[in-house]
Amino acid sequence: MPSCPTCKRPVEWNASSPWRPFCSERCKLIDLGAWASERHAIAGDEQDMEQDDVANEPFPTKNEEAP
């Protein structure tokens, strides 16, 4: 039986486990918070956001269309 990535409790892997792979909504939210605070990250090269073409484009306002 797989275990919850947050608390390591066993998790039944079926339709009656709505939070899988987590054991509960609490564990799911703890994991989400870790990603949001950047405690979890996907390994890769750091990029300078100023050199990124997307970062230099302005966001469209409500009255403008995206390019």
N, C-alpha and C positions, 0 to 999 in steps of 0.2 A: 504494500500500500504506500503511495507517495506521501511525503510529509510537507507540511506548510512551510514555504520559504521563509516566513517571518518567525514563527514560534517553534517550528519543527514537530508539531503534533501531527498524527496521521490524518490524512484527508481521504474520504471515500471519493473515488473518481467516477461519479455518475450524475445523472440529471437532478438528483435530490441534493446535490452540493452546489448551490448557486454561486458560491464565492471561490470555487476551485480556480487556480491551484491553492488558494488560501483556505484556512479553516473557518474564517469569519470575516464580516465586513471590517471589523477592527483591524485585523491583520492586513487586509487589502489596503486600508487607508494609511496604515503605518508605512507600508511599502511605497505607496504613492507619494507620501511626504518625503521619504528618503530620496526618491528620484527628483522631486521638486526642489529640494534643498541641495541637490547635487552630491549627496553622500553616495549615491549609485551613479555610475556613468559608464558609457560604452567606450572602450579604449580606442584611441585613434590620435592622429596628429592634431595639435591645436592649430586653429586657423585664426588669422588676424581678421576680425570682422570688418575693419575699414577697407581691406582689400577685396572683400567679397562684393561682387556686383549687386547682389540682392540687397545688401545692407545699405548701399548708396542710393537706391531708388526710393523715392518718397511713397508713403502709403496713400492710396486714393482716399479722398474724402467721400462723404455720403453722396455728393453730387457728381463725382467723377467716376469714370470707369477705369478699371485696372488695365495696364498696357497689354 
